[in-house]
Each structure stands twice: as structure tokens, then as C-alpha cells.
Amino acid sequence: MEENNYVASITYEYEKNLYVNMTNQCCNACDFCLRQNSSGSLYAKNLWYKSGEPTKEEIWQELCSRDLNRYNEVVFCGYGEPACRWDDMMWLCDQLKAKGSHFIRINTNGLADLITGRNAALELDGRVDAVSVSLNASTPEGYDAVCHSKFGLDAFPAILKFTARAVLNVPHVRMTVVSTMPKEEIDQCRHICERIGADFYVREYIDK
């Protein structure tokens, strides 16, 4: 898909994984997010949907055009929070599982409960193999200061609750922080992950 036609990539490849650009919607405006200063990622030319987002059927058609057996993982990520289209994403997970034993991962801010109004992590059982949750702070106030969620101080405890449930319903769950955070804050986040039972990962900050 060509950038000069303003057509966004629905899927894109990185290493041995296939990424699904589910949506441009997001309930956060994180200071460190690549969305703030780029139209794509390091791996796709354009991820902004300028004339409406694809339907779940259009996304499925795109996935079916790929040889899914080539990829280690199918990852719901892209240029927005995939939980903003939670029901469509769950439908796509069902289609993928029906098509083959594909490993499915969701990269999320962990706010699916507040977005959907229900205990979303319970719906991951049997559908999703891995969840990666962006933590990025150790307190509600710290999270609000850097992520500017529309849910305010309710966001942080909702993330912890979602992740704790995900640990019980998904084989692989991790929480991540950005490498530019102070060491003391990273250590506090690590302790939070240990209490919840999730793995912990420090991801490198990307500024372009």
C-alpha cells in the first residue's frame, strides 16, 4: 500500500511477526507515544486511517491474503489501542483460531475493562496466547501525568485489575515500561508485576 495514496497499512511485518493495525483510536495521549510525531512506525510507511477504519471483514480479508503460517505471531497493535475495537478484535481472534493454530498476541494499554464496560480479560481465554500491557508508571498520579488517559486516576487501578485477570486466562502476560524512566520508578514497576504474576520488560524508547 502506497503512502502517497494516503492508504494506511492494515497489516505490516516486523521480524517474523505480522502486526494488525486495528484502529487509530486511543483513550490515552502518552508523552512517549510514536503517534505524536510520526505517520507510521519503523516498519510501515503509513498507519493513519484518513478516511475511516476498515471493517472487521476487511481486516479478515487482508489477513487471509497473507500466508499466516509464515509468522511466529499475529499481533494486534498498530497506531491506536486495539481494545477500542474489542468486539471486532475478539471476532478476528476466533477466525484466526478456526483457520489454524496461530499464536495471537495483543499489545494494549490495559484499559479494556473501562473501554468495554465489562471484565474483558475473561474473554481472552482460549482466544489469545499472549498479552503485553504498557504500565509506564507505579502510581495512579504518575500514570496520569505521562499517559493523560481520558479515564484519569481510574486508569491505573483498572490496568492492574485487567492484568491480574489476564494472568489467569492467558498463557503469557507481561507488563512493559519505557527505558527512559528513572531507575527507581522502573524498579517499582517491576515489583508491581511480580505481585500480579506478570513478566516484566523494559522496552527501548523510539523517538522517530
Secondary structure as UniProt FT lines:
FT   HELIX           3..5
FT   STRAND          11..14
FT   TURN            15..16
FT   STRAND          17..20
FT   TURN            31..32
FT   HELIX           34..36
FT   TURN            50..51
FT   HELIX           56..64
FT   HELIX           68..70
FT   STRAND          73..76
FT   HELIX           82..85
FT   HELIX           86..99
FT   STRAND          104..108
FT   HELIX           112..116
FT   HELIX           120..124
FT   TURN            125..127
FT   STRAND          130..134
FT   HELIX           140..147
FT   TURN            150..151
FT   HELIX           152..154
FT   HELIX           155..169
FT   STRAND          172..178
FT   TURN            179..180
FT   HELIX           183..196
FT   STRAND          199..203
//
